[in-house]
């Protein structure tokens, strides 16, 4: 059953503004739809029993997870601050209440909020939370992961040199191995992330090679 049209409209309107400067654009709404489509793909892989799965709460959570990304966080030093998955999930649940409106089904909001709070746990009790966690973590891998990193660094005023440095640091400190080990609840999704990682590494290696060619 699709989300209520009024609720969907409110979410789309909220996500139509992509930063705290009032910039309008499709980025966050596209990311919400892409995340929901990925969840549906994981459901179709029969990783959990599809019968009884709370799809409405899952879809609502996919939209909600984009709400905190409208704001930029800064440290007391003025440098950008990245939020953890737990912080993002908790803020998403709070912001959802403000966006949804008083006429939205309270039970649906409660189910979506519980799902968001469960998602960052090491061993979520809800199948929906495990699916959502793997779908979110998969965003870190592949060419999409590189593109999202470019967007994030560009918003912080950084450029291709910093992207290359980030790529090298992740390889040097075993970031990817740790993410593959601890970032997924389903082996099939971990294997998908492993395949996507090959693409990300190729893109990063080409970028680093070009920058070295440009160096004196």
PEKA-V734458 format. One record per pair of residues at least 12 apart in sequence whose ideal C-beta (glycine too) atoms are under 10 Angstrom apart, sorted by sequence separation. I is the first residue (numbers start at 1). GAP is how many residues later the second one is. If there is no record, write none. Layout:
BEGIN
i=I gap=GAP
i=I gap=GAP
END
This chain:
BEGIN
i=15 gap=12
i=16 gap=12
i=43 gap=12
i=71 gap=12
i=97 gap=12
i=100 gap=12
i=114 gap=12
i=117 gap=12
i=118 gap=12
i=119 gap=12
i=121 gap=12
i=150 gap=12
i=153 gap=12
i=15 gap=13
i=16 gap=13
i=18 gap=13
i=96 gap=13
i=115 gap=13
i=116 gap=13
i=119 gap=13
i=120 gap=13
i=149 gap=13
i=150 gap=13
i=153 gap=13
i=180 gap=13
i=12 gap=14
i=14 gap=14
i=15 gap=14
i=39 gap=14
i=69 gap=14
i=73 gap=14
i=114 gap=14
i=115 gap=14
i=118 gap=14
i=119 gap=14
i=149 gap=14
i=152 gap=14
i=179 gap=14
i=180 gap=14
i=14 gap=15
i=15 gap=15
i=40 gap=15
i=43 gap=15
i=68 gap=15
i=97 gap=15
i=111 gap=15
i=114 gap=15
i=118 gap=15
i=119 gap=15
i=12 gap=16
i=13 gap=16
i=15 gap=16
i=39 gap=16
i=93 gap=16
i=96 gap=16
i=97 gap=16
i=112 gap=16
i=115 gap=16
i=116 gap=16
i=119 gap=16
i=120 gap=16
i=150 gap=16
i=11 gap=17
i=12 gap=17
i=15 gap=17
i=93 gap=17
i=96 gap=17
i=111 gap=17
i=115 gap=17
i=119 gap=17
i=146 gap=17
i=149 gap=17
i=176 gap=17
i=180 gap=17
i=11 gap=18
i=15 gap=18
i=40 gap=18
i=73 gap=18
i=115 gap=18
i=119 gap=18
i=149 gap=18
i=176 gap=18
i=179 gap=18
i=36 gap=19
i=39 gap=19
i=40 gap=19
i=68 gap=19
i=69 gap=19
i=93 gap=19
i=94 gap=19
i=12 gap=20
i=39 gap=20
i=65 gap=20
i=68 gap=20
i=71 gap=20
i=92 gap=20
i=93 gap=20
i=96 gap=20
i=146 gap=20
i=177 gap=20
i=11 gap=21
i=12 gap=21
i=67 gap=21
i=68 gap=21
i=92 gap=21
i=93 gap=21
i=146 gap=21
i=149 gap=21
i=176 gap=21
i=36 gap=22
i=39 gap=22
i=40 gap=22
i=66 gap=22
i=68 gap=22
i=69 gap=22
i=93 gap=22
i=94 gap=22
i=35 gap=23
i=36 gap=23
i=39 gap=23
i=65 gap=23
i=68 gap=23
i=69 gap=23
i=90 gap=23
i=93 gap=23
i=35 gap=24
i=36 gap=24
i=38 gap=24
i=64 gap=24
i=65 gap=24
i=67 gap=24
i=68 gap=24
i=71 gap=24
i=89 gap=24
i=92 gap=24
i=93 gap=24
i=176 gap=24
i=36 gap=25
i=37 gap=25
i=64 gap=25
i=67 gap=25
i=70 gap=25
i=91 gap=25
i=92 gap=25
i=176 gap=25
i=33 gap=26
i=35 gap=26
i=36 gap=26
i=65 gap=26
i=66 gap=26
i=67 gap=26
i=68 gap=26
i=89 gap=26
i=90 gap=26
i=93 gap=26
i=32 gap=27
i=35 gap=27
i=36 gap=27
i=64 gap=27
i=65 gap=27
i=67 gap=27
i=68 gap=27
i=89 gap=27
i=90 gap=27
i=92 gap=27
i=34 gap=28
i=35 gap=28
i=61 gap=28
i=64 gap=28
i=65 gap=28
i=67 gap=28
i=88 gap=28
i=89 gap=28
i=32 gap=29
i=33 gap=29
i=63 gap=29
i=64 gap=29
i=66 gap=29
i=67 gap=29
i=89 gap=29
i=90 gap=29
i=32 gap=30
i=33 gap=30
i=35 gap=30
i=62 gap=30
i=64 gap=30
i=65 gap=30
i=86 gap=30
i=89 gap=30
i=90 gap=30
i=140 gap=30
i=170 gap=30
i=171 gap=30
i=31 gap=31
i=32 gap=31
i=35 gap=31
i=61 gap=31
i=64 gap=31
i=65 gap=31
i=67 gap=31
i=86 gap=31
i=88 gap=31
i=89 gap=31
i=170 gap=31
i=31 gap=32
i=32 gap=32
i=60 gap=32
i=61 gap=32
i=64 gap=32
i=67 gap=32
i=88 gap=32
i=89 gap=32
i=32 gap=33
i=33 gap=33
i=63 gap=33
i=64 gap=33
i=86 gap=33
i=87 gap=33
i=167 gap=33
i=171 gap=33
i=29 gap=34
i=31 gap=34
i=32 gap=34
i=85 gap=34
i=86 gap=34
i=167 gap=34
i=170 gap=34
i=171 gap=34
i=28 gap=35
i=31 gap=35
i=32 gap=35
i=61 gap=35
i=64 gap=35
i=85 gap=35
i=86 gap=35
i=140 gap=35
i=141 gap=35
i=30 gap=36
i=60 gap=36
i=63 gap=36
i=64 gap=36
i=84 gap=36
i=140 gap=36
i=167 gap=36
i=168 gap=36
i=28 gap=37
i=29 gap=37
i=32 gap=37
i=167 gap=37
i=168 gap=37
i=171 gap=37
i=28 gap=38
i=31 gap=38
i=141 gap=38
i=166 gap=38
i=167 gap=38
i=27 gap=39
i=28 gap=39
i=140 gap=39
i=141 gap=39
i=60 gap=40
i=89 gap=40
i=163 gap=40
i=164 gap=40
i=167 gap=40
i=168 gap=40
i=28 gap=41
i=163 gap=41
i=164 gap=41
i=167 gap=41
i=27 gap=42
i=28 gap=42
i=137 gap=42
i=141 gap=42
i=89 gap=43
i=137 gap=43
i=140 gap=43
i=141 gap=43
i=164 gap=43
i=165 gap=43
i=60 gap=44
i=89 gap=44
i=163 gap=44
i=164 gap=44
i=60 gap=45
i=64 gap=45
i=137 gap=45
i=138 gap=45
i=163 gap=45
i=164 gap=45
i=137 gap=46
i=138 gap=46
i=161 gap=46
i=164 gap=46
i=165 gap=46
i=23 gap=47
i=89 gap=47
i=136 gap=47
i=137 gap=47
i=160 gap=47
i=164 gap=47
i=11 gap=48
i=15 gap=48
i=18 gap=48
i=22 gap=48
i=60 gap=48
i=64 gap=48
i=85 gap=48
i=88 gap=48
i=137 gap=48
i=141 gap=48
i=145 gap=48
i=160 gap=48
i=163 gap=48
i=164 gap=48
i=7 gap=49
i=11 gap=49
i=14 gap=49
i=15 gap=49
i=21 gap=49
i=56 gap=49
i=60 gap=49
i=63 gap=49
i=64 gap=49
i=134 gap=49
i=141 gap=49
i=14 gap=50
i=19 gap=50
i=20 gap=50
i=57 gap=50
i=61 gap=50
i=62 gap=50
i=133 gap=50
i=134 gap=50
i=142 gap=50
i=160 gap=50
i=161 gap=50
i=8 gap=51
i=11 gap=51
i=12 gap=51
i=15 gap=51
i=18 gap=51
i=19 gap=51
i=20 gap=51
i=21 gap=51
i=56 gap=51
i=57 gap=51
i=60 gap=51
i=61 gap=51
i=64 gap=51
i=65 gap=51
i=85 gap=51
i=133 gap=51
i=134 gap=51
i=138 gap=51
i=141 gap=51
i=142 gap=51
i=145 gap=51
i=149 gap=51
i=160 gap=51
i=3 gap=52
i=4 gap=52
i=8 gap=52
i=11 gap=52
i=14 gap=52
i=15 gap=52
i=18 gap=52
i=19 gap=52
i=20 gap=52
i=56 gap=52
i=57 gap=52
i=60 gap=52
i=61 gap=52
i=64 gap=52
i=85 gap=52
i=133 gap=52
i=134 gap=52
i=137 gap=52
i=138 gap=52
i=141 gap=52
i=144 gap=52
i=145 gap=52
i=2 gap=53
i=3 gap=53
i=7 gap=53
i=10 gap=53
i=11 gap=53
i=14 gap=53
i=17 gap=53
i=19 gap=53
i=20 gap=53
i=57 gap=53
i=58 gap=53
i=59 gap=53
i=60 gap=53
i=61 gap=53
i=133 gap=53
i=137 gap=53
i=140 gap=53
i=141 gap=53
i=142 gap=53
i=143 gap=53
i=146 gap=53
i=147 gap=53
i=1 gap=54
i=2 gap=54
i=3 gap=54
i=15 gap=54
i=16 gap=54
i=54 gap=54
i=57 gap=54
i=58 gap=54
i=61 gap=54
i=65 gap=54
i=130 gap=54
i=131 gap=54
i=134 gap=54
i=135 gap=54
i=138 gap=54
i=139 gap=54
i=141 gap=54
i=142 gap=54
i=145 gap=54
i=146 gap=54
i=160 gap=54
i=1 gap=55
i=8 gap=55
i=11 gap=55
i=15 gap=55
i=56 gap=55
i=57 gap=55
i=60 gap=55
i=61 gap=55
i=130 gap=55
i=131 gap=55
i=134 gap=55
i=138 gap=55
i=141 gap=55
i=142 gap=55
i=144 gap=55
i=145 gap=55
i=146 gap=55
i=149 gap=55
i=3 gap=56
i=4 gap=56
i=7 gap=56
i=11 gap=56
i=14 gap=56
i=56 gap=56
i=57 gap=56
i=60 gap=56
i=129 gap=56
i=130 gap=56
i=133 gap=56
i=134 gap=56
i=137 gap=56
i=140 gap=56
i=141 gap=56
i=142 gap=56
i=143 gap=56
i=144 gap=56
i=146 gap=56
i=147 gap=56
i=2 gap=57
i=3 gap=57
i=54 gap=57
i=57 gap=57
i=58 gap=57
i=61 gap=57
i=140 gap=57
i=141 gap=57
i=142 gap=57
i=143 gap=57
i=146 gap=57
i=150 gap=57
i=1 gap=58
i=54 gap=58
i=57 gap=58
i=61 gap=58
i=127 gap=58
i=131 gap=58
i=134 gap=58
i=138 gap=58
i=141 gap=58
i=142 gap=58
i=145 gap=58
i=146 gap=58
i=57 gap=59
i=130 gap=59
i=134 gap=59
i=141 gap=59
i=142 gap=59
i=143 gap=59
i=3 gap=60
i=54 gap=60
i=122 gap=60
i=140 gap=60
i=143 gap=60
i=54 gap=61
i=124 gap=61
i=142 gap=61
i=146 gap=61
i=123 gap=62
i=122 gap=63
i=61 gap=67
i=65 gap=67
i=58 gap=68
i=61 gap=68
i=57 gap=69
i=58 gap=69
i=58 gap=70
i=61 gap=70
i=62 gap=70
i=65 gap=70
i=82 gap=70
i=57 gap=71
i=58 gap=71
i=61 gap=71
i=65 gap=71
i=54 gap=72
i=57 gap=72
i=80 gap=72
i=53 gap=73
i=54 gap=73
i=55 gap=73
i=58 gap=73
i=62 gap=73
i=80 gap=73
i=53 gap=74
i=54 gap=74
i=58 gap=74
i=61 gap=74
i=62 gap=74
i=82 gap=74
i=52 gap=75
i=53 gap=75
i=57 gap=75
i=61 gap=75
i=80 gap=75
i=81 gap=75
i=80 gap=76
i=50 gap=77
i=58 gap=77
i=79 gap=77
i=80 gap=77
i=48 gap=78
i=49 gap=78
i=53 gap=78
i=80 gap=78
i=48 gap=79
i=47 gap=80
i=48 gap=80
i=14 gap=81
i=14 gap=82
i=48 gap=82
i=69 gap=82
i=74 gap=82
i=47 gap=83
i=48 gap=83
i=69 gap=83
i=72 gap=83
i=14 gap=84
i=15 gap=84
i=43 gap=84
i=47 gap=84
i=72 gap=84
i=11 gap=85
i=14 gap=85
i=43 gap=85
i=13 gap=86
i=14 gap=86
i=45 gap=86
i=69 gap=86
i=47 gap=87
i=10 gap=88
i=11 gap=88
i=42 gap=88
i=43 gap=88
i=7 gap=89
i=10 gap=89
i=11 gap=89
i=39 gap=89
i=42 gap=89
i=10 gap=90
i=42 gap=90
i=10 gap=91
i=40 gap=91
i=7 gap=92
i=9 gap=92
i=39 gap=92
i=42 gap=92
i=43 gap=92
i=7 gap=93
i=38 gap=93
i=39 gap=93
i=42 gap=93
i=6 gap=94
i=7 gap=94
i=10 gap=94
i=38 gap=94
i=41 gap=94
i=6 gap=95
i=39 gap=95
i=40 gap=95
i=4 gap=96
i=7 gap=96
i=36 gap=96
i=38 gap=96
i=39 gap=96
i=42 gap=96
i=4 gap=97
i=6 gap=97
i=7 gap=97
i=35 gap=97
i=38 gap=97
i=39 gap=97
i=41 gap=97
i=6 gap=98
i=7 gap=98
i=37 gap=98
i=38 gap=98
i=85 gap=98
i=4 gap=99
i=36 gap=99
i=4 gap=100
i=35 gap=100
i=38 gap=100
i=3 gap=101
i=4 gap=101
i=7 gap=101
i=34 gap=101
i=35 gap=101
i=38 gap=101
i=3 gap=102
i=7 gap=102
i=35 gap=103
i=4 gap=104
i=35 gap=104
i=3 gap=105
i=34 gap=105
i=38 gap=106
i=31 gap=108
i=34 gap=110
i=31 gap=113
i=31 gap=117
i=31 gap=120
i=27 gap=121
i=27 gap=124
i=18 gap=133
i=19 gap=136
i=18 gap=137
i=48 gap=137
i=47 gap=138
i=48 gap=138
i=47 gap=139
i=47 gap=140
i=45 gap=141
i=47 gap=141
i=46 gap=142
i=47 gap=142
i=45 gap=143
i=42 gap=144
i=45 gap=144
i=42 gap=146
i=42 gap=147
i=45 gap=147
i=41 gap=148
i=42 gap=150
i=38 gap=151
i=41 gap=151
i=38 gap=154
END
